[in-house]
Amino acid sequence: MGREIGLEFSSSIRFAGLRAAMIVAGLAALLLAFGAPAGAQTLDRLAKGDPFRIGYRQFAPPYSYAASNGQPAGYIVDLCREVADALKRSLKLPNLPVEYVKVSAEDRFEAVRDGRIDILCEPSSMTMSRRALVDFSLPTFLDGAGVVTRGSAVKGLEELRGKKVGVLKGTTTEETLRSTLAQMGITATIVTVTDHPDGLKQLADGKLDAYFGDRGILNYLIANTAFGNRLSLSDQYFTFETYALGLPRGDQAFRLLVDTTLADLYRTDRIRDIYAKSFGKFPPDQFLNALFVINGVPK
């Protein structure tokens, strides 16, 4: 009896050890799959004089774009300039070099993961699947998808049945459009484009029947294009998207500095000045105003 108990106890110990080893191995695999932080952390690297690399999109106004003079511009780019200033103060490096790196909708998250940029400054929607590649800051904006058409605006997605609908390739907006139409049993031809101006131009030229995208971007482009008076943006929000800055995974010190910078802006009138530079009147709706209030986290 005692021998049997001893054998059972010994087997239990071996099983527990094997189970612990399997758990450790599994955790190691997860770290490799999700991208453990590589090399020096951001603040350590910048303290040595390396440039702070801001990733931005060329065609995502008014959030992130190349202005007529070729310089990066936009509401979210301006937020990242505030982060750059905070870094200069924190590291006591007033001449910290700042570089702007163009990214596309397709490669933007990989650019953060692979270390080509330190921060992603464009309308990036937070999703759980994307958190396998990057971390996210406090939210920067709330927006939603809308539909642009020639002539009168659509009142529902049912009106897209049998139509050719453009959407930006490699975005959550594309995923949402495809899944929503499928769930509603609406058959439409989805045409992906590489940038919003091209999509709206195809719509104005009659190559598309509708264009699906983030309302903030679409509204800005319609107001600032020669053919905008021929286009109409739907009043309805078909999705809600929470934007945030993309950051390297596992870099807690850098993320804390970024979040502290944003929270300080949200608690003060400084955010109103930054917003007005790109959008004019403040605030556009109660959702964004609530975002600033909720995320104005005290020190």
C-alpha positions in Angstrom: 0.0 0.0 0.0 2.8 2.4 1.0 4.7 1.5 -2.2 1.7 2.2 -4.3 1.1 5.6 -2.7 4.8 6.4 -3.2 4.6 5.4 -6.9 1.4 7.5 -7.4 3.0 10.5 -5.7 6.2 10.1 -7.7 4.2 9.9 -11.0 2.2 13.0 -9.9 5.4 14.9 -9.4 6.8 13.8 -12.8 3.4 14.7 -14.5 3.4 18.1 -12.8 7.0 18.7 -13.9 6.2 17.7 -17.4 3.1 20.0 -17.4 5.1 22.9 -16.1 7.7 22.4 -18.8 5.0 22.3 -21.5 3.5 25.5 -20.1 6.9 27.2 -20.2 7.5 26.0 -23.8 4.1 27.2 -24.8 4.7 30.6 -23.3 8.0 30.8 -25.1 6.3 30.0 -28.4 3.7 32.7 -27.8 6.4 35.2 -27.2 8.1 34.3 -30.4 4.8 34.3 -32.3 3.6 37.7 -30.9 7.0 39.3 -31.2 9.0 39.8 -28.0 10.8 43.1 -27.8 13.9 43.0 -29.9 17.1 44.9 -29.0 17.2 48.0 -26.9 14.0 49.6 -25.7 13.0 52.8 -27.4 14.0 55.3 -24.7 17.4 53.6 -24.3 18.1 53.8 -28.0 17.0 57.4 -28.3 19.1 58.4 -25.3 22.1 57.3 -27.4 21.3 59.8 -30.1 19.3 57.6 -32.5 16.5 59.4 -34.3 12.8 59.2 -33.2 11.1 57.6 -36.3 7.4 58.7 -36.8 5.5 56.6 -39.2 2.8 58.4 -41.2 0.5 57.8 -44.2 0.6 59.9 -47.3 -3.1 59.8 -48.1 -5.1 59.7 -44.9 -6.2 63.3 -44.3 -7.0 65.0 -42.1 -5.3 62.6 -39.7 -2.0 61.7 -41.5 -0.9 62.9 -44.9 1.8 64.7 -47.0 0.9 68.3 -47.3 1.3 70.3 -50.6 4.8 71.2 -49.5 5.6 67.5 -49.0 5.8 67.7 -45.2 3.9 65.3 -43.0 0.7 66.9 -41.6 -2.5 66.0 -39.9 -4.2 65.7 -36.5 -2.6 62.5 -35.5 0.8 63.5 -36.8 0.6 66.6 -34.6 -0.1 64.4 -31.6 3.1 62.5 -32.3 5.0 65.8 -32.6 3.8 66.4 -29.0 5.3 63.0 -28.1 8.5 64.0 -29.7 8.6 67.2 -27.6 7.9 65.1 -24.5 10.8 62.8 -25.4 13.2 65.8 -25.8 12.2 67.0 -22.3 12.3 63.6 -20.6 15.7 62.6 -22.1 17.1 66.2 -21.9 17.9 66.1 -25.6 16.5 69.3 -27.1 18.1 68.4 -30.4 16.8 64.9 -30.6 16.6 64.0 -34.3 13.1 63.2 -35.6 12.6 61.3 -38.9 9.3 60.8 -40.7 8.8 57.5 -42.5 6.0 56.8 -45.0 4.0 53.7 -44.4 1.1 52.1 -46.3 -2.2 50.6 -45.1 -0.7 47.2 -45.9 2.7 47.4 -44.1 2.1 49.9 -41.2 1.9 47.4 -38.4 4.8 45.4 -39.6 6.8 48.6 -39.7 6.3 48.9 -36.0 6.9 45.3 -35.3 10.1 45.1 -37.3 11.5 48.3 -35.8 11.4 50.5 -39.0 9.4 53.1 -37.0 9.0 53.8 -33.3 5.4 55.0 -33.4 2.6 54.7 -35.9 0.8 58.1 -36.4 -2.3 57.6 -38.6 -5.9 56.5 -38.3 -5.1 53.0 -36.9 -8.2 51.2 -35.5 -7.5 49.2 -32.3 -8.3 45.5 -32.7 -7.4 42.5 -30.6 -5.8 40.7 -33.6 -3.6 43.8 -34.3 -2.4 43.6 -30.7 -0.6 40.4 -31.7 1.7 42.7 -33.7 1.8 46.0 -31.8 0.7 47.8 -28.6 -1.7 50.7 -28.7 -1.7 54.0 -26.8 -4.7 55.7 -25.2 -7.3 56.4 -27.9 -6.7 59.3 -30.2 -10.0 59.6 -32.0 -13.4 58.0 -32.6 -14.7 57.7 -36.1 -16.9 55.4 -38.2 -17.4 54.2 -41.7 -19.7 55.9 -44.2 -20.7 55.6 -47.8 -20.0 58.1 -50.6 -22.1 58.1 -53.7 -22.7 60.3 -56.7 -25.8 62.4 -56.4 -28.0 61.7 -53.4 -26.7 59.9 -50.3 -27.6 56.3 -49.5 -29.7 55.6 -46.4 -28.7 52.0 -45.9 -26.3 49.3 -47.1 -29.2 47.6 -48.9 -28.8 50.2 -51.6 -25.4 48.8 -52.5 -26.9 45.5 -53.8 -25.5 44.8 -57.3 -23.2 47.9 -57.1 -19.4 48.3 -57.5 -18.2 49.5 -54.1 -14.6 50.8 -53.5 -12.7 50.4 -50.2 -9.2 50.9 -49.1 -7.2 47.7 -49.2 -5.8 46.1 -46.0 -8.0 48.0 -43.5 -10.6 47.0 -40.9 -13.0 49.0 -43.1 -12.5 46.5 -45.9 -13.0 43.6 -43.5 -16.2 45.2 -42.1 -17.6 45.9 -45.5 -17.1 42.3 -46.7 -18.4 40.7 -43.5 -21.4 43.0 -43.1 -22.6 42.6 -46.7 -22.2 38.8 -46.4 -24.2 38.8 -43.2 -27.0 40.9 -44.8 -27.0 38.7 -47.9 -26.1 41.6 -50.1 -24.2 40.8 -53.2 -21.9 43.6 -54.4 -18.6 43.8 -56.3 -15.9 45.0 -53.9 -13.1 46.9 -55.5 -10.0 47.6 -53.4 -7.9 50.7 -54.0 -4.5 51.8 -52.6 -5.5 55.3 -51.4 -8.7 57.3 -50.7 -8.2 60.0 -53.4 -8.0 57.4 -56.1 -11.2 55.7 -54.8 -13.1 59.0 -54.8 -11.8 59.8 -58.3 -13.0 56.5 -59.6 -16.3 57.1 -58.0 -16.6 60.6 -59.6 -15.6 59.2 -63.0 -18.3 56.5 -62.9 -15.9 53.5 -62.4 -17.4 52.9 -59.0 -21.0 53.2 -57.8 -20.1 53.9 -54.1 -17.0 54.3 -51.9 -16.9 52.9 -48.3 -14.4 54.5 -45.8 -13.9 56.4 -42.6 -16.2 59.4 -42.4 -13.6 61.9 -41.1 -11.3 61.2 -44.1 -14.1 61.1 -46.6 -15.6 64.4 -45.4 -12.3 66.1 -45.6 -11.5 64.9 -49.1 -15.0 65.8 -50.4 -14.5 69.3 -49.1 -11.1 69.6 -50.7 -11.5 68.1 -54.1 -12.6 69.8 -57.3 -15.3 67.2 -57.9 -16.6 67.1 -54.3 -19.8 68.9 -55.2 -20.8 65.8 -57.2 -20.4 63.5 -54.2 -22.6 62.9 -51.2 -21.6 61.3 -47.8 -24.2 59.2 -46.0 -25.4 60.6 -42.6 -25.3 57.1 -41.1 -22.4 55.6 -39.2 -22.0 52.0 -40.4 -19.2 51.2 -37.9 -17.5 52.8 -34.9 -13.7 52.8 -35.0 -11.4 53.7 -32.1 -8.1 55.1 -33.3 -4.8 54.9 -31.3 -1.1 55.2 -31.9 0.7 52.0 -32.7 3.7 51.2 -30.4 6.3 48.4 -30.1 5.0 45.5 -28.0 6.4 45.2 -24.5 8.1 48.6 -24.3 6.3 49.8 -21.1 8.5 52.8 -20.4 7.9 54.3 -23.9 4.2 53.5 -23.8 3.9 55.3 -20.4 5.5 58.4 -21.8 3.2 58.4 -24.9 0.1 57.8 -22.7 1.2 60.5 -20.3 1.6 63.0 -23.1 -1.9 62.2 -24.5 -3.5 62.4 -21.1 -1.9 65.8 -20.4 -3.3 67.1 -23.7 -6.8 65.8 -23.0 -6.9 67.5 -19.6 -6.1 70.9 -21.0 -7.2 73.2 -23.8 -4.1 72.3 -25.7 -6.0 69.4 -27.4 -8.6 72.0 -28.7 -5.8 73.9 -30.4 -4.4 70.8 -32.0 -7.9 69.6 -33.1 -8.9 73.0 -34.5 -5.8 73.1 -36.7 -7.1 70.1 -38.7 -10.9 70.1 -38.1 -11.9 73.7 -37.2 -14.9 73.8 -34.8 -14.5 71.9 -31.6 -15.9 69.4 -30.7 -17.6 67.6 -33.6 -19.8 65.4 -31.5 -20.3 64.1 -28.0 -18.4 60.9 -28.6 -15.0 62.5 -29.2 -15.6 65.0 -26.4 -16.3 62.0 -24.1 -13.1 60.3 -25.3 -11.0 63.3 -24.2 -12.8 63.5 -20.8 -12.4 59.8 -20.1 -8.8 59.5 -21.2 -7.6 62.7 -19.4 -6.1 60.4 -16.8 -4.7 62.3 -13.8 -0.9 62.2 -13.1 
